[in-house]
């Protein structure tokens, strides 16, 4: 019985630890500490805003090849006709994956490397790294596109969000980048919200089961010295 309780306690601890998304280890080069990304995977409105930002500012170069438009609409509460009209500019099929039309050879020639697919970037790098990267661009006249990045020095990507940053101001821009980060956390694991809900339900069931299991154990062992 004690072993069962310890296993249950360990499972609860592991689940609670998973709520703070992702590992803090990153594969990039860091000059400054990472900024904490307080993402909320249960905030559908934030993820909707993030999807809009991704399609309008990122998808010209980056794809989400493992994410389907239909699944995005279903999970984020966006009707299919709105998805097709406002988010899918490459095809007219709701079941297609989120690809872009950029030729990979041209992209490699323009930027020095083909822009990576971003479906799993939040798991590869961590939400904190991604958010810090998005808000980490600064002007640098020595770079080909006039910008460098605090988190990824000498990055080949231009600061495509510069006009938006100027338009919104620092505080609002950071909120927008948090929405974009939240959306990419979702694409990295679309089942995450459901998985957590099921996990908490299972742990609640096990806690309830612990009561009759303990009483049954006492009944069976009461005469054993």
N, C-alpha and C positions, 0 to 999 in steps of 0.2 A: 504493500500500500504506500509506503514511504517512497519507494522508487517511482511509482506512478505519479505521486504528487510532485516529485522533483522534475520528472519529465514534463509534466504539465506546466510547471513554473518556468522551465527553460523555454518551452514553446511560446508562452506569453511574452517572455522577455525578448525573444527573437522577433516576434511580430511587432512589438512596440518599437524596437530598434529600427525595423524596416520602414516605419512611418517617416523618419527623416531620410528622404530619398537619396540613394546613391552613396557611393564611396567618395571620400574627400581626396583620394589619390587621383592625380591627373597625369596624362601623358604629354602635356605641353611644357613649354619653357616658361617659368614664372619669374617675373621681376617684382611684382607687388602681391600682397596677400589677396586671396580670393574674397570677393564680396558675397555674403550669404544671399542665396536666392530663396526667398520665402514663397515657394510655389505651393499652390493648393490644387491638387488634382481633382477635387470635387467641385471646383468653380468652373462651370460650363461656359459662362459668359466670358471669363478670362481666356479660356481655350478658343472660343469663337473669335475673339479679337486677335489672338495669336495666329490663328489660321488665316485670317484676313491679311495680317502683316506679312506672313510667310509668302502667301501667293503674290502679293503686290510688290514685295521688295526682295525676296530671296529666290523665288522659283525661276527667275530668269536664268540663273546659273545652277542652282542646286535642285536636286530631285528628292522625292520621298518614295523610292521605288518599292518599298514594302507596305505602303499605306494606300488603301483604296478609298476613292471618293465616297463610295456608298457607306463604308464602315465609318468614315469620318462624320458623315451626315447623321448616321444613326446614333453614334456615341455622343456627339455634341448637340444633338437636338435640332439639326438644320434640315429642313425639307429638301427632298431630292431636286426639285425644280430650282431652288435657290442655290444649291451646290453647283448644279450644272451651269447656271447663268452667271454666278459671281465668283466661283472658285475653280472651275474647270475650263481653262482656255485652250487646252490642247486637243481634247476629243469631245464627243457628245455622248459618251457612255458612262453611266454612273459606276459601273463595275471596274473601270480602268484604274491602274495605279497612278500615283501622282508623279509623272515624268515631266521633264521639260524638253524643249525643242532644240536646245543648244547642241551643236556638233562638238563631240569630245576633242577632236583634233584641233578645231578652231579655239576651243577653250584653253587647251594646253599651250597653244601658241600665244594667246593673248595674256594669260595669267601666269605662265610658267609651269602650270600643272592643272590637270582637270579638276574643277571644283567637286568636292566629295559629295556623295549622297548623305543626307542628314537624318535619315529615319532613326538611326540608333545613336546619334551623337550625344544625347543626354546621358545615355548609359556608358558610352565609351569614355566620355570626358568628365561627367558629373554635371548636375544642374548649376552648381556654383561656378564651375569653370566656364560654362556656356554663357551664363548671365554676365560674368566678369568680362568675358571676351566681347560681348555685344556692347557693353558700355565703356570698353577700354580703348577705343580709338582716339587718337590725338593727331593734330597737324604735325607733319614732318616733311619739310621741303626736300629732303634728300631721297625720299621714296618716290617711285614712279607715279603713283596716284596721289601723292601729297599727304598720305596718312600712314601712321604706324599704329601698333597696338601694344598696350602695356603687358598683356597676358601672353601674346604670341608675337614677339618681336620679329620684324622683317617679313611679316605675313604678306603674301602676294595679293590678297583680296582687297579691293578698293572699299572705302567706307560708303557703301550704297545708302546708308541711313543718315548721311550727314545732313541732307536737306530736312529730313523729318526731325532730327535732333535740334536743328536751328529753329524750326517752326514750333516745336512743342516746349522747348526749354528743358533744363536738366531734370527737374523733378518728374514732369510728365513723360519725358523720354524714358526715364528709368522704369516707370510704371508700364510703359508700352513694351519695353524689352523683357520685363518680368512676364507679361502676357505671352510674348513670343517664346520665352523659355518654358513656360507652363505648357504651351502647345507641343513643343518638341519633347518634353518629358512624357506627354501623352503618347506621341507617335512612337516613342521608343518602347512602350509597353501598353498598348491600348486596353489590355485586360486588367491593368493594375487596380483600377477602382473596384471592379467586380471581385477581383481576387482578395482584396482587403476586406470587403464586406463579408465574403464567404468565410474568410479566416476568422474574423471576430465571431461570426455565428457558430462556427465549429468549436471555438474555445468556450463560448457561453454554454453550448450543449455539453461539453466535457465537464465544465464546472458543475452543472446540474447533475450529471451522471455520477460525479464524485460522491454525492450524498448517499444515494442508495447503495453504491459500491462499498462505501465505508460501513454502512449499517449491516450490509450483507456479510462483510468480512468479520465484523464483531459477532454476528449471530453464529457463523460457522466455527469461529475460533474461541468462543466463550468458555468451552469446556476443556480446551487444550491448555495444559499447564506448561 
